[in-house]
Amino acid sequence: MTDVKIVVDNSADMPPELAEKYDIGIVNFLSIFGDKTYISGVNMTNQEFFDMLESYDGVPTTSQTPYVELYDYFLKEARAHKTVIYFTISAKASGQNNTMHMVRDEILEEYPQADIRIVDSEKFSLYIANAAVNACEAAKQDKSVDEIIEGFKRDVKAFRCYLLVDTFKYLEKGGRVSKATAFVGNLLDIKPILTIEHGLVEAMDKLRGKKKIIEKVIDKIKDDPDFDSENPEFLVVQSNDETGQKACKKLKEEFGENCIRMYSEFGPIVGTHVGRNAFAIICKIKN
């Protein structure tokens, strides 16, 4: 087995049971509501975050992991393992990747033997979690560090995201859409479908109405010429478990009991912009 420590940040929405099973390290961003700062999974659950988001009048923000915490954590792991690989949130969406390069340079001054690899995932959420789990499996198979990293990069490109939000409210608050767009969208009951391309969340399509919304998203996926219908695999992530479970049920009815590869809930990094009742179906696409 390759002696490598895999690390992600909490933008990966890593299911806790998989983090424990594979000993995946997680570094945390901060959630800031006015003068109060929280850490998801430490002093705030994801559902507590969404409760606060709904009742908060302002615009909460997220902040990078404090520099000192990154330094201490990665120095400890570098001393304990031959190689540490950190698969970061998209560098176009956060400065965490750039900060980590500075952290690594400082660690090397104190501990020159450190082998810390920093990989820009160019993605968010279960894209990262799924590929990180696969990286751990590759390490078990004694793959080289370079092979593990290349495998990760292939894995994140092997899926496409269909993210549906229930309201434009949080996209507007975060400056992702204009007030006019949000007003018209909410007035006409339009639901935007978002995806992740070029390292950022981008608009893909839209749906109207609330009836059979999950079925409509699945129909969009089935109509996608890149969808790998012969080998259907899905990652499902949500900010409302009831909606997420319904999506899983519909997918299993359509594509078989074993089609769900990973299931989790949005944390604050994506949740700040999509709000409660959002869900994403991330489908495998053809190579």
C-alpha positions, -999 to 999 in steps of 0.1 A, spaced: 0 0 0 13 35 -9 20 55 22 -1 86 13 -25 107 33 -55 120 13 -69 154 24 -99 174 12 -117 204 26 -153 206 37 -163 220 3 -162 183 -7 -193 174 14 -175 142 22 -199 117 39 -185 113 75 -186 75 73 -164 74 43 -139 99 58 -136 76 87 -134 44 67 -106 57 44 -89 80 70 -94 110 48 -83 143 63 -107 172 62 -97 208 67 -125 233 74 -135 266 59 -152 290 83 -188 303 80 -193 338 92 -227 353 102 -220 389 111 -196 389 141 -200 352 147 -178 325 132 -187 288 129 -170 257 117 -192 231 100 -190 197 117 -173 212 148 -196 238 164 -224 238 138 -241 210 119 -251 214 83 -288 216 92 -281 242 119 -263 262 92 -294 261 69 -316 271 99 -294 302 104 -292 309 67 -330 311 65 -334 334 95 -304 356 88 -311 390 72 -277 397 59 -253 378 36 -232 351 54 -197 346 41 -172 318 40 -136 322 48 -105 301 41 -90 278 68 -68 299 90 -31 299 78 -18 286 111 -42 257 112 -32 247 77 5 249 86 1 229 118 -21 202 103 0 196 71 33 196 90 19 169 113 7 148 84 39 153 64 59 140 93 35 110 96 33 100 60 57 97 30 33 118 9 3 141 16 -21 149 -13 -46 178 -8 -74 179 -33 -86 215 -30 -118 233 -39 -117 249 -73 -90 275 -73 -112 298 -94 -138 299 -66 -115 302 -36 -80 313 -26 -74 282 -5 -54 265 -32 -30 295 -35 -27 298 3 -18 262 6 11 267 -18 25 293 6 19 270 35 38 242 18 67 265 10 70 275 47 67 238 58 96 229 36 118 254 53 112 236 86 109 201 73 126 197 38 116 160 35 79 169 33 62 157 2 30 177 0 11 176 -33 -16 203 -39 -42 194 -66 -68 219 -79 -100 198 -83 -116 225 -104 -148 213 -88 -170 213 -56 -189 188 -35 -192 151 -43 -171 155 -74 -142 158 -50 -154 133 -24 -160 105 -49 -126 110 -66 -109 112 -32 -123 79 -22 -111 64 -55 -77 78 -48 -76 60 -14 -86 28 -32 -57 34 -57 -33 38 -28 -45 4 -14 -36 -11 -48 -1 3 -44 -4 28 -72 22 55 -74 15 90 -62 15 103 -98 -9 76 -108 -32 84 -79 -33 121 -89 -39 114 -125 -67 90 -115 -83 117 -94 -82 142 -124 -99 116 -146 -126 109 -120 -137 145 -116 -140 148 -153 -161 117 -156 -193 132 -141 -217 161 -149 -237 180 -124 -274 189 -125 -280 212 -95 -315 225 -89 -322 253 -64 -356 260 -49 -353 298 -50 -332 325 -65 -330 342 -31 -295 330 -21 -281 333 -56 -292 369 -55 -279 375 -20 -245 362 -30 -244 383 -62 -247 352 -85 -278 367 -103 -293 402 -105 -322 413 -85 -343 416 -117 -335 380 -127 -343 368 -92 -376 387 -92 -387 374 -125 -376 339 -117 -395 337 -84 -425 354 -99 -428 328 -128 -417 300 -105 -387 292 -126 -361 268 -111 -326 272 -125 -305 242 -132 -268 249 -125 -237 229 -133 -200 231 -126 -178 240 -155 -144 257 -158 -140 257 -121 -172 277 -114 -209 272 -109 -227 281 -141 -262 282 -154 -272 252 -176 -310 252 -180 -342 260 -162 -375 244 -153 -408 258 -144 -431 248 -116 -427 224 -86 -445 193 -98 -425 163 -107 -393 184 -105 -371 154 -98 -385 135 -128 -379 166 -150 -343 167 -140 -339 130 -147 -354 135 -181 -328 162 -188 -301 138 -178 -315 111 -201 -316 135 -230 -280 145 -224 -260 129 -253 -230 125 -230 -248 106 -203 -234 71 -199 -268 53 -200 -251 19 -204 -232 23 -171 -254 46 -150 -237 60 -119 -249 89 -98 -238 110 -69 -266 127 -51 -262 156 -27 -289 177 -11 -298 203 16 -331 186 24 -329 148 31 -365 142 21 -358 156 -14 -326 137 -17 -341 104 -7 -369 110 -33 -343 116 -60 -324 84 -50 -357 64 -51 -366 77 -86 -331 70 -99 -331 35 -86 -365 29 -102 -352 41 -135 -316 28 -135 -315 0 -109 -308 -5 -72 -270 -1 -75 -269 31 -95 -262 55 -65 -225 57 -59 -225 83 -31 -251 103 -11 -245 133 11 -257 167 21 -245 201 11 -224 219 37 -220 257 41 -196 263 11 -222 254 -16 -252 258 8 -245 296 12 -255 300 -25 -282 274 -30 -301 274 3 -324 247 17 -343 223 -6 -316 223 -32 -304 190 -47 -279 179 -72 -277 147 -93 -242 142 -106 -242 117 -134 -215 97 -150 -207 107 -186 -191 88 -214 -153 88 -217 
